Amino acid sequence: MDNNKKVWFITGASKGFGLSLVKQLLDAGQLVAATSRNQQELIDAVNIQSNNFLPLQVDLVNESSVSLALQHTHEAFGRIDVVINNAGYGIGGAIEELTDKETRLAFDVNVFATLNVIRFVMPYLRKQRSGHIINISSIAGIAPGTGWAIYGAAKYAVIGLSEVLAADVKSLGVKVTVVAPGAFRTNFLTPDSLTLTSTPIEDYEDVRASHAKYLKMDGEQAGDPEKAAASIIKIAGEDNPPLYLLLGGDAYNRALNKLDTLHNEIREWQDLTCSTDFEYDLSNS
């Protein structure tokens, strides 16, 4: 295989960042396995006939489906170099407005699907002693907003697991990056990618206002998804890629504001925090 070519495995590839990534990579002559819940929709969306493209219908919440997809990818291309866990969707509502079923489904798709892919791709990457896992989180995983508690919690989880995964697999030659995009002009704010509570409670006026603000942004987001896809591809070519990659000026500013808030509050309560340690008499030591 041409040393300039890599084998990419991308989930949630029929729209949004995933679709942009697949098209740019195929245009560049890369080898791409891409997943969707509906194979024909994926083929139609990509609309590129190429032996370099392996469209896969995969249920990412189903371990057997994920395992088989990775096996097919390895059999077709001989290796797996870059894994992009892109599949996910938004969910909005106060915690008591969302059912247990809705909440668990959000974690299934946003978190457990990512874990399934990592679990079943790692044997290939360990054997190669190489690879790069890129998990798509959100700025909501760093600085979540009012009305998005479950989404923020799921994306926090993606950041947390990525941080520890990076430490766990470093000695194996595998790299990890977690991407936290801000608002990009994809279909994320459409019903295809966003679920809002169907049982709103009148008292949550701030939650309704927050949802209305975000829905009004649809089609006017500052972020360009093609530039985001190109940035993700770029870091996959770096010898020392970042563990954290923010995308978008809004993500950058929200992250800095969160850092300031954390710093100030931790400092403010330093005395109480440190007062909980056991006290030792050092005079006799």
Secondary structure, 3 states (H helix, E strand, C coil): CCCCCCEEEECCCCCHHHHHHHHHHHHCCCEEEEEECCHHHHHHHHCCCCCCEEEEECCCCCHHHHHHHHHHHHHHHCCCCEEEECCCCEEEECHHHCCHHHHHHHHHHHHHHHHHHHHHHHHHHHHHCCEEEEEECCHHHCCCCCCEHHHHHHHHHHHHHHHHHHHHHHHHCEEEEEEEECCECCCCCCCCCEEECCCCCCCCHHHHHHHHHHHHCCCCCCECHHHHHHHHHHHHCCCCCCCEEEECHHHHHHHHHHHHHHHHHHHHCHHHHHCCCCCCCHHHC
